């Protein structure tokens, strides 16, 4: 049988999801097609319906035939960071990989991730590479001026203003942060570090927060490989509103900055530039005509509630 000829790694895949059964249905076959199979797959479902649960029941035999244990777990409904932590508690593998539900994996994804751990014994975290993320040269040049997020060759950095992502990625590199679209960690490090559950719902910055804390504690322990390829579909299904997302981006990044970065004069100046001037100019270039209004409202809310936001309290913009 084909299943018997495939290798299996001591590797878990956890997939948090919320009301997106038709999205996760595209991801699951790409797991079954892996040239090296995972030992277990954990679905952490925050949905209010049973569509995802029913999907897991339908594919159960497909995974069983490959000797992969698939686990369906109900989340607690507090957001992505919490769901990622729940996934870890149900995992028994040496390598724990957390995926967004709207990705599709290349058939050699697990094989290439495992190869990095074998080649670099100090590796505590490894991510694959999103191959369909390529903004235009003009767009990226603008993003570099107002760098909440921009791309640069073979670099994956955390700055007071935001983050960079490697594009193009031509080799295996050290990273300062790993994208939550696909990121794996050794079990031993996830016993020390958790995703920050102050970051609710869509939990923007939860990936940057945990990986940057690990990198600071264990320098040069995070890697990204261009050979473990991922397509990120950026599904709009069950997404949050643009206004709420803007509040979240500004407040969560503010929380991250004061929690994790040194409060030097240079860093503070760059943070203020990025949060206020940079993000406002970027909002003017957004296709959504209301983006500048949303940005000003979010910036004002952040200033009014800075003390609470620095403590991880975000009630000021949460829907009532």
C-alpha positions in Angstrom: 0.0 0.0 0.0 1.1 3.6 -0.7 0.5 4.5 3.0 2.9 1.9 4.2 5.7 3.2 2.0 5.6 6.7 3.4 7.7 7.8 6.3 6.2 9.3 9.4 7.7 12.1 11.6 7.3 12.7 15.3 5.3 15.8 14.2 2.0 17.3 15.1 -0.1 19.7 13.1 -2.6 21.9 15.0 -5.2 23.9 13.1 -7.3 26.6 14.9 -10.4 27.4 13.0 -13.6 29.5 13.2 -16.6 29.0 11.0 -14.5 28.1 7.9 -15.1 24.4 7.2 -14.9 25.0 3.4 -11.5 26.6 3.9 -10.0 23.9 6.1 -11.3 21.4 3.6 -8.7 22.6 1.1 -5.9 22.2 3.7 -6.5 18.7 4.9 -5.9 16.9 1.6 -2.5 18.6 1.3 -1.6 17.0 4.7 -2.5 13.6 3.4 -0.3 14.1 0.3 2.8 14.8 2.4 5.9 12.7 1.5 6.6 12.5 5.2 3.4 12.2 7.2 2.6 13.8 10.6 1.9 11.6 13.6 -1.2 13.6 14.6 -3.5 16.4 13.4 -5.4 18.5 15.9 -8.4 20.6 14.9 -9.2 23.3 17.5 -12.7 24.5 16.6 -14.2 27.8 17.9 -17.1 27.6 15.5 -20.7 28.0 16.6 -21.9 25.5 14.1 -21.1 21.8 13.5 -19.8 22.1 9.9 -16.1 21.6 10.9 -16.9 18.8 13.3 -18.9 17.0 10.5 -16.0 17.6 8.1 -13.6 15.9 10.5 -15.9 12.9 10.8 -16.0 12.6 7.0 -12.2 12.6 6.6 -11.5 10.4 9.7 -11.1 7.2 7.7 -8.8 8.9 5.1 -6.4 9.9 8.0 -6.7 6.5 9.7 -5.7 4.7 6.5 -2.4 6.7 6.7 -2.1 5.9 10.4 -2.5 9.6 11.3 -4.4 10.3 14.4 -6.9 13.2 13.9 -8.3 14.9 17.0 -11.3 17.2 17.1 -11.2 19.6 20.0 -13.7 22.3 20.9 -12.1 25.7 21.6 -13.2 28.1 24.3 -14.0 30.9 22.0 -11.5 33.5 23.2 -9.4 33.7 20.0 -6.5 32.4 18.0 -3.8 32.6 20.7 -5.9 30.6 23.1 -6.7 28.0 20.4 -3.0 27.6 19.6 -2.3 26.9 23.2 -5.1 24.4 23.4 -3.6 22.6 20.4 -0.3 22.2 22.3 -2.1 20.6 25.2 -3.5 17.9 22.9 -0.2 17.3 21.1 2.2 14.5 22.0 4.8 14.9 19.3 8.4 16.2 19.5 7.7 18.9 16.9 4.5 20.9 17.1 3.4 22.8 14.0 0.5 25.4 14.1 -1.1 26.3 10.8 -3.6 28.9 9.8 -6.7 27.2 8.4 -6.4 28.9 5.0 -3.1 27.5 3.9 -2.2 24.7 1.5 1.1 22.8 2.0 3.5 21.7 -0.7 3.9 17.9 -0.6 7.4 18.1 0.9 6.5 20.6 3.6 7.0 18.4 6.6 10.0 16.7 5.1 11.8 20.1 4.6 10.9 21.3 8.1 12.2 18.2 9.7 15.4 18.5 7.7 16.1 21.9 9.2 15.7 20.6 12.7 18.2 17.8 11.9 20.7 20.1 10.3 20.6 22.7 13.0 20.5 21.1 16.5 20.0 24.5 18.1 16.8 25.1 16.2 13.8 25.7 18.5 11.5 26.9 15.8 11.2 26.5 12.0 8.8 28.0 9.5 8.1 27.4 5.9 7.9 30.0 3.2 4.8 31.6 1.8 5.3 31.5 -1.9 2.4 33.6 -3.1 3.3 36.7 -1.0 4.9 39.1 -3.5 3.8 42.8 -3.5 4.8 45.0 -6.4 8.1 46.9 -6.2 6.2 50.2 -5.9 4.0 48.9 -3.1 7.0 47.5 -1.2 9.0 50.7 -1.6 6.1 52.6 0.0 5.9 50.0 2.8 9.6 50.5 3.5 9.0 54.2 4.2 6.2 53.4 6.6 7.3 50.0 7.7 4.6 48.4 9.7 5.1 45.5 7.3 7.6 45.2 4.4 9.6 42.7 2.5 13.4 42.4 2.1 15.6 39.6 0.7 16.6 36.9 3.2 15.7 38.9 6.3 12.9 38.4 8.8 13.2 41.2 11.4 11.3 42.9 14.2 11.5 46.7 14.4 9.9 49.3 16.6 7.7 50.2 13.7 6.7 46.7 12.7 8.2 43.6 10.9 9.8 42.5 7.7 9.3 39.3 5.8 11.9 37.7 3.5 11.1 38.2 -0.1 12.7 36.6 -2.0 14.0 33.9 0.3 17.0 32.2 -1.3 18.3 30.1 1.5 17.7 28.9 5.0 17.9 31.9 7.3 17.8 32.9 11.0 14.7 34.8 11.9 13.6 37.2 14.6 10.0 36.2 14.3 8.0 33.4 12.6 4.7 33.9 10.8 1.6 32.2 12.4 0.5 31.1 9.0 2.9 28.2 9.5 5.3 27.8 12.4 6.7 24.9 14.2 8.5 24.6 17.6 10.1 21.9 19.6 7.9 20.7 22.4 10.4 21.6 25.1 10.3 25.3 24.2 6.5 25.3 24.2 6.6 24.1 27.8 8.3 27.4 28.6 6.6 29.8 26.2 2.8 30.2 25.4 0.9 32.3 23.0 -0.3 35.4 24.8 -4.0 35.0 25.5 -4.4 38.7 26.2 -4.6 38.9 22.4 -8.2 37.9 21.7 -10.2 36.9 18.7 -8.1 37.3 15.5 -5.1 37.7 17.9 -3.0 39.9 15.6 0.7 39.9 16.7 0.3 36.6 18.6 2.8 34.9 16.3 5.3 37.8 16.5 5.0 37.9 20.3 5.8 34.3 21.0 8.5 33.9 18.4 10.3 37.1 19.3 10.3 36.2 23.0 11.8 32.8 22.2 14.4 34.5 19.9 15.4 37.0 22.6 15.8 34.2 25.2 17.6 31.9 22.7 19.3 34.0 20.0 19.6 32.5 16.5 17.3 29.6 17.4 14.5 30.4 14.8 14.8 29.4 11.2 12.9 29.8 7.9 13.4 27.5 4.9 12.4 28.3 1.3 12.1 24.6 0.6 9.0 24.1 2.8 6.5 25.9 0.6 3.1 27.2 1.6 0.3 28.9 -0.2 -1.6 31.3 2.0 -5.1 31.9 0.5 -6.0 34.8 2.8 -9.6 33.7 2.9 -12.0 36.5 3.6 -14.5 34.0 5.1 -15.4 34.9 8.7 -12.9 37.8 8.8 -13.3 40.7 11.2 -14.4 44.2 10.1 -11.9 46.6 8.7 -12.5 49.1 11.5 -12.1 46.5 14.3 -8.9 45.1 12.6 -7.4 48.7 12.5 -8.0 49.1 16.2 -6.5 45.7 16.8 -3.4 46.4 14.6 -2.6 49.6 16.4 -3.4 48.6 20.0 -1.9 45.1 19.8 1.3 46.4 18.3 1.5 49.0 21.0 1.1 46.3 23.6 3.8 44.2 21.9 6.2 47.1 21.7 6.0 48.1 25.4 6.0 44.4 26.5 9.0 43.2 24.4 11.2 46.0 23.1 13.7 48.2 24.9 12.4 51.7 25.7 15.3 53.6 24.3 14.8 57.1 22.9 15.6 55.8 19.4 13.1 52.9 19.7 10.4 55.3 21.1 10.9 57.8 18.3 10.6 55.0 15.7 7.5 53.6 17.4 5.7 56.9 17.5 6.6 57.6 13.8 5.3 54.2 12.8 2.1 54.2 14.8 1.0 57.7 14.0 2.6 59.1 10.9 3.5 55.9 9.1 0.2 54.1 9.6 -1.8 57.2 8.7 0.0 57.7 5.4 -0.4 54.0 4.7 -4.1 54.4 5.3 -4.4 57.1 2.7 -3.0 54.7 0.2 -5.5 52.0 1.2 -8.3 51.1 -1.3 -10.8 51.4 1.5 -11.8 55.0 1.6 -12.7 54.8 5.3 -9.3 53.6 6.3 -7.9 57.0 7.3 -10.9 57.6 9.5 -10.5 54.1 11.1 -6.8 54.8 11.7 -7.4 58.2 13.4 -10.1 56.7 15.6 -7.8 53.8 16.5 -4.8 56.1 17.2 -6.9 58.3 19.4 -8.4 55.4 21.3 -4.8 54.0 21.9 -3.7 57.3 23.3 -6.7 57.7 25.6 -6.3 54.1 26.9 -2.6 53.7 26.7 -2.2 52.6 30.3 -4.7 49.7 29.9 -3.4 48.7 26.5 0.2 48.4 27.8 -1.2 46.0 30.4 -3.0 43.9 27.8 -6.5 45.2 28.4 -8.3 46.0 25.2 -11.9 46.6 26.4 -11.8 50.2 24.9 -12.5 48.9 21.4 -14.0 45.4 21.9 -17.5 45.1 20.5 -20.1 45.4 23.3 
